Amino acid sequence: MQLFNLYGMDKNDLTVEFSGRLTTLGQLRERIQDLRPVADQEDDHWLVLSNSGRAQMYFRGCRSGIVYYIYELHVLSEPLFHEWKRLTRLLEVQMLDITCFPHDTEHAALYQRLGFEAVTKRVEITVSPKYGFTSDPSVVPLETLSLEQTQDVCYLMRPTLKDAGTREMLGELANGFVSAFVGLHGQKPFSLMLYKEFPKSIITEQFCCQTFDPIAYSVEFLKHYHAILHLAGQKGKKVNMGVAIEHEFPSIEGLEYRVITHHYTLA
């Protein structure tokens, strides 16, 4: 298997096989550009070739921590590509995440044939004035904590610090690019939810809690969930939250749910 960054290499004269014919890498790139006139400068564009030079797959995405997020994927030849573990190593990540719209049954079937399964989904939540829940007073913004409490939050995150994505997120938190709610038991930090705030939306990120009891964990998560919804209602923003693919939100007056994307990982 060979992996080429379409916009980061100069091997235009390299001979490749595409649709049963020989062409050059430069010409193949032009064909892809014709289909996608404006290249997204924030994403990587990759071409996968077999060892014999046959074009197998094109995909577009970006890396965040240990995860590589694939936003677009096209199979260019049969048999289907299967060297996913090797591709994961070449991309220097531990996990692949393929984004798919919930109504896109054609690509969903393709990803399943490639060996992926739907694991999570992103849901957009609209909060109307009819929503009556308020934020639990034990859940507070990170910036209201004392220095000692902030140190306890860092201790709370220690079990996940081995995750490069978590370290990256903490760096963004320190620089003010990410915000957080902290759940207190007494005056002691017990749980944490990270989120990013944009002009029209609030995107939830990582949640961690100092308990392995599933009921206590759920209760704590629900407190943060209400805090996020309360914040969104105050600011007139939508909430973007990731949940397990099988999770169904309860019907609550004042809340509207819309599934935005499904996310596939290797089965």
ZADO-1210 file (C-alpha; in nm, 4 decimals, padded with zeros to 6 digits):
<atoms>
<atom x="00.0000" y="00.0000" z="00.0000" code="MET" pos="1"/>
<atom x="00.1145" y="00.3534" z="-00.0828" code="GLN" pos="2"/>
<atom x="-00.0300" y="00.6734" z="00.0653" code="LEU" pos="3"/>
<atom x="-00.0003" y="01.0135" z="-00.1039" code="PHE" pos="4"/>
<atom x="-00.1099" y="01.3559" z="00.0173" code="ASN" pos="5"/>
<atom x="-00.2583" y="01.5027" z="-00.3019" code="LEU" pos="6"/>
<atom x="-00.1725" y="01.8602" z="-00.2098" code="TYR" pos="7"/>
<atom x="00.1537" y="01.7956" z="-00.0316" code="GLY" pos="8"/>
<atom x="00.3725" y="01.6129" z="-00.2844" code="MET" pos="9"/>
<atom x="00.5384" y="01.6734" z="-00.6211" code="ASP" pos="10"/>
<atom x="00.5355" y="01.3258" z="-00.7819" code="LYS" pos="11"/>
<atom x="00.3150" y="01.4411" z="-01.0674" code="ASN" pos="12"/>
<atom x="00.4853" y="01.2133" z="-01.3221" code="ASP" pos="13"/>
<atom x="00.4363" y="00.8952" z="-01.1197" code="LEU" pos="14"/>
<atom x="00.2464" y="00.6373" z="-01.3278" code="THR" pos="15"/>
<atom x="-00.0719" y="00.5034" z="-01.1689" code="VAL" pos="16"/>
<atom x="-00.3559" y="00.2785" z="-01.2842" code="GLU" pos="17"/>
<atom x="-00.7069" y="00.4206" z="-01.2697" code="PHE" pos="18"/>
<atom x="-01.0218" y="00.2641" z="-01.4214" code="SER" pos="19"/>
<atom x="-00.8103" y="00.0080" z="-01.6058" code="GLY" pos="20"/>
<atom x="-00.5925" y="00.2710" z="-01.7747" code="ARG" pos="21"/>
<atom x="-00.2492" y="00.4138" z="-01.7042" code="LEU" pos="22"/>
<atom x="-00.2283" y="00.7801" z="-01.6142" code="THR" pos="23"/>
<atom x="-00.0069" y="01.0036" z="-01.4021" code="THR" pos="24"/>
<atom x="-00.0577" y="01.1095" z="-01.0440" code="LEU" pos="25"/>
<atom x="-00.0791" y="01.4717" z="-01.1587" code="GLY" pos="26"/>
<atom x="-00.3568" y="01.3933" z="-01.4073" code="GLN" pos="27"/>
<atom x="-00.5470" y="01.1927" z="-01.1475" code="LEU" pos="28"/>
<atom x="-00.5202" y="01.4834" z="-00.9055" code="ARG" pos="29"/>
<atom x="-00.6650" y="01.7130" z="-01.1745" code="GLU" pos="30"/>
<atom x="-00.9595" y="01.4761" z="-01.2217" code="ARG" pos="31"/>
<atom x="-01.0283" y="01.4840" z="-00.8498" code="ILE" pos="32"/>
<atom x="-00.9970" y="01.8645" z="-00.8526" code="GLN" pos="33"/>
<atom x="-01.2520" y="01.8811" z="-01.1350" code="ASP" pos="34"/>
<atom x="-01.4966" y="01.6981" z="-00.9082" code="LEU" pos="35"/>
<atom x="-01.4014" y="01.9187" z="-00.6142" code="ARG" pos="36"/>
<atom x="-01.3066" y="02.2605" z="-00.7631" code="PRO" pos="37"/>
<atom x="-01.2175" y="02.4244" z="-00.4316" code="VAL" pos="38"/>
<atom x="-00.9846" y="02.2238" z="-00.2099" code="ALA" pos="39"/>
<atom x="-01.0568" y="02.2621" z="00.1603" code="ASP" pos="40"/>
<atom x="-00.7305" y="02.4024" z="00.2909" code="GLN" pos="41"/>
<atom x="-00.8034" y="02.2871" z="00.6453" code="GLU" pos="42"/>
<atom x="-00.8371" y="01.9205" z="00.5466" code="ASP" pos="43"/>
<atom x="-00.5907" y="01.6647" z="00.4111" code="ASP" pos="44"/>
<atom x="-00.6632" y="01.4958" z="00.0785" code="HIS" pos="45"/>
<atom x="-00.5221" y="01.1429" z="00.0513" code="TRP" pos="46"/>
<atom x="-00.4872" y="00.8962" z="-00.2329" code="LEU" pos="47"/>
<atom x="-00.4280" y="00.5287" z="-00.1554" code="VAL" pos="48"/>
<atom x="-00.2468" y="00.3168" z="-00.4154" code="LEU" pos="49"/>
<atom x="-00.1767" y="-00.0553" z="-00.4166" code="SER" pos="50"/>
<atom x="00.1855" y="-00.1698" z="-00.4287" code="ASN" pos="51"/>
<atom x="00.1418" y="-00.2162" z="-00.8050" code="SER" pos="52"/>
<atom x="00.0273" y="00.1459" z="-00.8477" code="GLY" pos="53"/>
<atom x="-00.3487" y="00.0914" z="-00.8799" code="ARG" pos="54"/>
<atom x="-00.5615" y="00.3741" z="-00.7377" code="ALA" pos="55"/>
<atom x="-00.7719" y="00.2181" z="-00.4610" code="GLN" pos="56"/>
<atom x="-00.9264" y="00.4984" z="-00.2605" code="MET" pos="57"/>
<atom x="-00.9487" y="00.8750" z="-00.2097" code="TYR" pos="58"/>
<atom x="-01.0440" y="01.0318" z="00.1217" code="PHE" pos="59"/>
<atom x="-01.0523" y="01.3738" z="00.2856" code="ARG" pos="60"/>
<atom x="-01.0148" y="01.4403" z="00.6576" code="GLY" pos="61"/>
<atom x="-00.8043" y="01.5696" z="00.9436" code="CYS" pos="62"/>
<atom x="-00.6336" y="01.4437" z="01.2571" code="ARG" pos="63"/>
<atom x="-00.7223" y="01.5413" z="01.6126" code="SER" pos="64"/>
<atom x="-00.5161" y="01.3744" z="01.8838" code="GLY" pos="65"/>
<atom x="-00.5259" y="00.9964" z="01.8380" code="ILE" pos="66"/>
<atom x="-00.8263" y="01.0068" z="01.6026" code="VAL" pos="67"/>
<atom x="-00.8319" y="01.0657" z="01.2270" code="TYR" pos="68"/>
<atom x="-01.1688" y="01.2024" z="01.1151" code="TYR" pos="69"/>
<atom x="-01.2675" y="01.1094" z="00.7590" code="ILE" pos="70"/>
<atom x="-01.5309" y="01.3419" z="00.6124" code="TYR" pos="71"/>
<atom x="-01.5392" y="01.2069" z="00.2579" code="GLU" pos="72"/>
<atom x="-01.4344" y="00.8718" z="00.1101" code="LEU" pos="73"/>
<atom x="-01.4524" y="00.7292" z="-00.2430" code="HIS" pos="74"/>
<atom x="-01.3578" y="00.3765" z="-00.3490" code="VAL" pos="75"/>
<atom x="-01.1731" y="00.3917" z="-00.6823" code="LEU" pos="76"/>
<atom x="-01.1379" y="00.0208" z="-00.7629" code="SER" pos="77"/>
<atom x="-01.2265" y="-00.3343" z="-00.6634" code="GLU" pos="78"/>
<atom x="-01.1533" y="-00.5378" z="-00.4577" code="PRO" pos="79"/>
<atom x="-01.2302" y="-00.3121" z="-00.1640" code="LEU" pos="80"/>
<atom x="-00.9436" y="-00.1707" z="00.0399" code="PHE" pos="81"/>
<atom x="-00.8824" y="-00.3672" z="00.3611" code="HIS" pos="82"/>
<atom x="-00.5425" y="-00.2598" z="00.5041" code="GLU" pos="83"/>
<atom x="-00.6978" y="-00.0315" z="00.7640" code="TRP" pos="84"/>
<atom x="-00.4552" y="-00.1110" z="01.0454" code="LYS" pos="85"/>
<atom x="-00.1606" y="-00.0213" z="00.8247" code="ARG" pos="86"/>
<atom x="-00.3335" y="00.2978" z="00.7104" code="LEU" pos="87"/>
<atom x="-00.3963" y="00.3876" z="01.0746" code="THR" pos="88"/>
<atom x="-00.0239" y="00.3532" z="01.1478" code="ARG" pos="89"/>
<atom x="00.0737" y="00.5617" z="00.8445" code="LEU" pos="90"/>
<atom x="-00.1621" y="00.8378" z="00.9568" code="LEU" pos="91"/>
<atom x="00.0002" y="00.8158" z="01.3044" code="GLU" pos="92"/>
<atom x="-00.3303" y="00.7707" z="01.4887" code="VAL" pos="93"/>
<atom x="-00.5012" y="00.4955" z="01.6859" code="GLN" pos="94"/>
<atom x="-00.8557" y="00.5290" z="01.5554" code="MET" pos="95"/>
<atom x="-01.0430" y="00.6161" z="01.2360" code="LEU" pos="96"/>
<atom x="-01.3787" y="00.7944" z="01.2474" code="ASP" pos="97"/>
<atom x="-01.5881" y="00.8188" z="00.9292" code="ILE" pos="98"/>
<atom x="-01.8654" y="01.0781" z="00.9209" code="THR" pos="99"/>
<atom x="-02.1902" y="00.9897" z="00.7438" code="CYS" pos="100"/>
<atom x="-02.5211" y="01.1739" z="00.7135" code="PHE" pos="101"/>
<atom x="-02.8042" y="00.9711" z="00.8736" code="PRO" pos="102"/>
<atom x="-03.0065" y="00.9602" z="00.5498" code="HIS" pos="103"/>
<atom x="-02.7091" y="00.8543" z="00.3331" code="ASP" pos="104"/>
<atom x="-02.7869" y="00.4829" z="00.3141" code="THR" pos="105"/>
<atom x="-02.5581" y="00.4312" z="00.0128" code="GLU" pos="106"/>
<atom x="-02.2418" y="00.5401" z="00.1930" code="HIS" pos="107"/>
<atom x="-02.3546" y="00.3717" z="00.5156" code="ALA" pos="108"/>
<atom x="-02.3724" y="00.0405" z="00.3279" code="ALA" pos="109"/>
<atom x="-02.0292" y="00.1053" z="00.1741" code="LEU" pos="110"/>
<atom x="-01.8682" y="00.1750" z="00.5125" code="TYR" pos="111"/>
<atom x="-02.0155" y="-00.1473" z="00.6489" code="GLN" pos="112"/>
<atom x="-01.8709" y="-00.3394" z="00.3530" code="ARG" pos="113"/>
<atom x="-01.5351" y="-00.1791" z="00.4304" code="LEU" pos="114"/>
<atom x="-01.5508" y="-00.3217" z="00.7841" code="GLY" pos="115"/>
<atom x="-01.6852" y="-00.0230" z="00.9796" code="PHE" pos="116"/>
<atom x="-01.9877" y="00.0038" z="01.2078" code="GLU" pos="117"/>
<atom x="-02.1909" y="00.2981" z="01.3363" code="ALA" pos="118"/>
<atom x="-02.0933" y="00.3621" z="01.6985" code="VAL" pos="119"/>
<atom x="-02.1908" y="00.7204" z="01.7829" code="THR" pos="120"/>
<atom x="-02.4025" y="01.0031" z="01.6475" code="LYS" pos="121"/>
<atom x="-02.4040" y="01.3813" z="01.6788" code="ARG" pos="122"/>
<atom x="-02.7367" y="01.5347" z="01.7765" code="VAL" pos="123"/>
<atom x="-02.8383" y="01.8994" z="01.7486" code="GLU" pos="124"/>
<atom x="-03.0612" y="02.0160" z="02.0338" code="ILE" pos="125"/>
<atom x="-03.2720" y="02.3306" z="02.0065" code="THR" pos="126"/>
<atom x="-03.3753" y="02.4854" z="02.3389" code="VAL" pos="127"/>
<atom x="-03.6960" y="02.6926" z="02.3404" code="SER" pos="128"/>
<atom x="-03.8300" y="02.9202" z="02.6187" code="PRO" pos="129"/>
<atom x="-04.0688" y="02.6380" z="02.7164" code="LYS" pos="130"/>
<atom x="-03.7742" y="02.4392" z="02.8529" code="TYR" pos="131"/>
<atom x="-03.8186" y="02.4639" z="03.2291" code="GLY" pos="132"/>
<atom x="-03.5062" y="02.3018" z="03.3771" code="PHE" pos="133"/>
<atom x="-03.2471" y="02.5166" z="03.5510" code="THR" pos="134"/>
<atom x="-02.8806" y="02.4480" z="03.6114" code="SER" pos="135"/>
<atom x="-02.7941" y="02.2509" z="03.9267" code="ASP" pos="136"/>
<atom x="-02.6091" y="02.4850" z="04.1689" code="PRO" pos="137"/>
<atom x="-02.3419" y="02.2183" z="04.2239" code="SER" pos="138"/>
<atom x="-02.2313" y="02.2541" z="03.8582" code="VAL" pos="139"/>
<atom x="-02.0255" y="02.5708" z="03.8118" code="VAL" pos="140"/>
<atom x="-01.8054" y="02.7281" z="03.5411" code="PRO" pos="141"/>
<atom x="-01.4373" y="02.6371" z="03.5684" code="LEU" pos="142"/>
<atom x="-01.3304" y="03.0013" z="03.5935" code="GLU" pos="143"/>
<atom x="-01.5184" y="03.0431" z="03.9243" code="THR" pos="144"/>
<atom x="-01.2995" y="02.7867" z="04.1038" code="LEU" pos="145"/>
<atom x="-01.0215" y="02.8630" z="04.3465" code="SER" pos="146"/>
<atom x="-00.6614" y="02.7763" z="04.2596" code="LEU" pos="147"/>
<atom x="-00.6770" y="02.4707" z="04.4867" code="GLU" pos="148"/>
<atom x="-00.9983" y="02.3510" z="04.3217" code="GLN" pos="149"/>
<atom x="-00.8446" y="02.4016" z="03.9760" code="THR" pos="150"/>
<atom x="-00.5548" y="02.1783" z="04.0799" code="GLN" pos="151"/>
<atom x="-00.8102" y="01.9151" z="04.1829" code="ASP" pos="152"/>
<atom x="-00.9651" y="01.9383" z="03.8351" code="VAL" pos="153"/>
<atom x="-00.6242" y="01.8578" z="03.6844" code="CYS" pos="154"/>
<atom x="-00.6054" y="01.5554" z="03.9155" code="TYR" pos="155"/>
<atom x="-00.9549" y="01.4559" z="03.8009" code="LEU" pos="156"/>
<atom x="-00.8281" y="01.4498" z="03.4416" code="MET" pos="157"/>
<atom x="-00.5137" y="01.2474" z="03.5154" code="ARG" pos="158"/>
<atom x="-00.6557" y="00.9047" z="03.4166" code="PRO" pos="159"/>
<atom x="-00.7130" y="01.0320" z="03.0609" code="THR" pos="160"/>
<atom x="-00.3958" y="01.2388" z="03.0181" code="LEU" pos="161"/>
<atom x="-00.2295" y="00.9506" z="02.8290" code="LYS" pos="162"/>
<atom x="-00.4723" y="01.0279" z="02.5472" code="ASP" pos="163"/>
<atom x="-00.3051" y="01.2762" z="02.3108" code="ALA" pos="164"/>
<atom x="-00.6481" y="01.4144" z="02.2231" code="GLY" pos="165"/>
<atom x="-00.7148" y="01.4908" z="02.5904" code="THR" pos="166"/>
<atom x="-00.3774" y="01.6630" z="02.6263" code="ARG" pos="167"/>
<atom x="-00.4592" y="01.8717" z="02.3203" code="GLU" pos="168"/>
<atom x="-00.7999" y="01.9587" z="02.4642" code="MET" pos="169"/>
<atom x="-00.6449" y="02.0617" z="02.7968" code="LEU" pos="170"/>
<atom x="-00.4036" y="02.2866" z="02.6080" code="GLY" pos="171"/>
<atom x="-00.7007" y="02.4544" z="02.4400" code="GLU" pos="172"/>
<atom x="-00.8667" y="02.4826" z="02.7808" code="LEU" pos="173"/>
<atom x="-00.5603" y="02.6577" z="02.9241" code="ALA" pos="174"/>
<atom x="-00.5576" y="02.8996" z="02.6292" code="ASN" pos="175"/>
<atom x="-00.9276" y="02.9760" z="02.6578" code="GLY" pos="176"/>
<atom x="-01.0347" y="02.7997" z="02.3367" code="PHE" pos="177"/>
<atom x="-01.2382" y="02.5443" z="02.5349" code="VAL" pos="178"/>
<atom x="-01.4688" y="02.6044" z="02.8312" code="SER" pos="179"/>
<atom x="-01.5791" y="02.3697" z="03.1085" code="ALA" pos="180"/>
<atom x="-01.8423" y="02.3033" z="03.3708" code="PHE" pos="181"/>
<atom x="-01.7247" y="02.1428" z="03.6956" code="VAL" pos="182"/>
<atom x="-01.9497" y="01.9349" z="03.9206" code="GLY" pos="183"/>
<atom x="-01.8769" y="01.9800" z="04.2904" code="LEU" pos="184"/>
<atom x="-01.9409" y="01.7440" z="04.5803" code="HIS" pos="185"/>
<atom x="-01.9223" y="01.9886" z="04.8667" code="GLY" pos="186"/>
<atom x="-01.6248" y="02.2009" z="04.7613" code="GLN" pos="187"/>
<atom x="-01.4446" y="01.9130" z="04.5879" code="LYS" pos="188"/>
<atom x="-01.4441" y="01.8816" z="04.2043" code="PRO" pos="189"/>
<atom x="-01.6082" y="01.5511" z="04.1148" code="PHE" pos="190"/>
<atom x="-01.6934" y="01.5764" z="03.7443" code="SER" pos="191"/>
<atom x="-01.6047" y="01.7811" z="03.4388" code="LEU" pos="192"/>
<atom x="-01.7607" y="01.8540" z="03.0996" code="MET" pos="193"/>
<atom x="-01.5594" y="02.0314" z="02.8318" code="LEU" pos="194"/>
<atom x="-01.7354" y="02.2260" z="02.5590" code="TYR" pos="195"/>
<atom x="-01.6579" y="02.4670" z="02.2768" code="LYS" pos="196"/>
<atom x="-01.8699" y="02.7739" z="02.2217" code="GLU" pos="197"/>
<atom x="-01.9325" y="02.9171" z="01.8748" code="PHE" pos="198"/>
<atom x="-02.1483" y="03.2110" z="01.7594" code="PRO" pos="199"/>
<atom x="-02.4543" y="02.9908" z="01.7011" code="LYS" pos="200"/>
<atom x="-02.3781" y="02.6655" z="01.8813" code="SER" pos="201"/>
<atom x="-02.2259" y="02.4914" z="02.1821" code="ILE" pos="202"/>
<atom x="-02.0414" y="02.1677" z="02.1063" code="ILE" pos="203"/>
<atom x="-01.9880" y="01.9290" z="02.3960" code="THR" pos="204"/>
<atom x="-01.6551" y="01.7502" z="02.4150" code="GLU" pos="205"/>
<atom x="-01.5170" y="01.5222" z="02.6861" code="GLN" pos="206"/>
<atom x="-01.6956" y="01.4281" z="03.0088" code="PHE" pos="207"/>
<atom x="-01.5226" y="01.2609" z="03.3032" code="CYS" pos="208"/>
<atom x="-01.6376" y="01.1697" z="03.6519" code="CYS" pos="209"/>
<atom x="-01.4826" y="01.0223" z="03.9673" code="GLN" pos="210"/>
<atom x="-01.7110" y="00.7206" z="03.9875" code="THR" pos="211"/>
<atom x="-01.7475" y="00.3834" z="03.8201" code="PHE" pos="212"/>
<atom x="-02.1033" y="00.3364" z="03.9438" code="ASP" pos="213"/>
<atom x="-02.3265" y="00.3643" z="03.6342" code="PRO" pos="214"/>
<atom x="-02.6187" y="00.5215" z="03.8210" code="ILE" pos="215"/>
<atom x="-02.4035" y="00.7850" z="03.9939" code="ALA" pos="216"/>
<atom x="-02.2282" y="00.8523" z="03.6609" code="TYR" pos="217"/>
<atom x="-02.5625" y="00.9042" z="03.4844" code="SER" pos="218"/>
<atom x="-02.6893" y="01.1374" z="03.7571" code="VAL" pos="219"/>
<atom x="-02.3721" y="01.3452" z="03.7349" code="GLU" pos="220"/>
<atom x="-02.3848" y="01.3579" z="03.3549" code="PHE" pos="221"/>
<atom x="-02.7483" y="01.4718" z="03.3693" code="LEU" pos="222"/>
<atom x="-02.6482" y="01.7672" z="03.5879" code="LYS" pos="223"/>
<atom x="-02.3955" y="01.8794" z="03.3256" code="HIS" pos="224"/>
<atom x="-02.6462" y="01.8165" z="03.0474" code="TYR" pos="225"/>
<atom x="-02.8924" y="02.0526" z="03.2171" code="HIS" pos="226"/>
<atom x="-02.6155" y="02.3111" z="03.2674" code="ALA" pos="227"/>
<atom x="-02.5303" y="02.3029" z="02.8965" code="ILE" pos="228"/>
<atom x="-02.8981" y="02.3309" z="02.7987" code="LEU" pos="229"/>
<atom x="-02.9490" y="02.6185" z="03.0425" code="HIS" pos="230"/>
<atom x="-02.6473" y="02.8023" z="02.8948" code="LEU" pos="231"/>
<atom x="-02.7718" y="02.7429" z="02.5398" code="ALA" pos="232"/>
<atom x="-03.1179" y="02.8717" z="02.6308" code="GLY" pos="233"/>
<atom x="-02.9733" y="03.1865" z="02.7862" code="GLN" pos="234"/>
<atom x="-02.7599" y="03.2621" z="02.4803" code="LYS" pos="235"/>
<atom x="-03.0021" y="03.1468" z="02.2124" code="GLY" pos="236"/>
<atom x="-02.7635" y="02.8806" z="02.0806" code="LYS" pos="237"/>
<atom x="-02.8094" y="02.5210" z="01.9701" code="LYS" pos="238"/>
<atom x="-02.6321" y="02.2316" z="02.1443" code="VAL" pos="239"/>
<atom x="-02.4293" y="01.9790" z="01.9448" code="ASN" pos="240"/>
<atom x="-02.3778" y="01.6615" z="02.1507" code="MET" pos="241"/>
<atom x="-02.2265" y="01.3215" z="02.0773" code="GLY" pos="242"/>
<atom x="-02.4049" y="01.0110" z="02.2108" code="VAL" pos="243"/>
<atom x="-02.4074" y="00.6358" z="02.1494" code="ALA" pos="244"/>
<atom x="-02.5755" y="00.5373" z="01.8222" code="ILE" pos="245"/>
<atom x="-02.8528" y="00.3490" z="02.0054" code="GLU" pos="246"/>
<atom x="-02.9295" y="00.6322" z="02.2498" code="HIS" pos="247"/>
<atom x="-03.2730" y="00.7913" z="02.2212" code="GLU" pos="248"/>
<atom x="-03.3414" y="01.1213" z="02.3949" code="PHE" pos="249"/>
<atom x="-03.6617" y="01.1417" z="02.6014" code="PRO" pos="250"/>
<atom x="-03.9347" y="01.3725" z="02.4788" code="SER" pos="251"/>
<atom x="-03.9144" y="01.6907" z="02.6896" code="ILE" pos="252"/>
<atom x="-04.1191" y="02.0038" z="02.6311" code="GLU" pos="253"/>
<atom x="-03.8987" y="02.2843" z="02.5071" code="GLY" pos="254"/>
<atom x="-03.6365" y="02.0597" z="02.3457" code="LEU" pos="255"/>
<atom x="-03.6144" y="01.9580" z="01.9807" code="GLU" pos="256"/>
<atom x="-03.3652" y="01.6954" z="01.8610" code="TYR" pos="257"/>
<atom x="-03.2157" y="01.6457" z="01.5155" code="ARG" pos="258"/>
<atom x="-02.9547" y="01.3820" z="01.4308" code="VAL" pos="259"/>
<atom x="-02.6792" y="01.5523" z="01.2291" code="ILE" pos="260"/>
<atom x="-02.4240" y="01.2791" z="01.1614" code="THR" pos="261"/>
<atom x="-02.3482" y="00.9135" z="01.2276" code="HIS" pos="262"/>
<atom x="-01.9899" y="00.8150" z="01.3056" code="HIS" pos="263"/>
<atom x="-01.8352" y="00.4855" z="01.1972" code="TYR" pos="264"/>
<atom x="-01.5278" y="00.3104" z="01.3376" code="THR" pos="265"/>
<atom x="-01.3662" y="-00.0242" z="01.2591" code="LEU" pos="266"/>
<atom x="-01.5762" y="-00.3166" z="01.3807" code="ALA" pos="267"/>
</atoms>
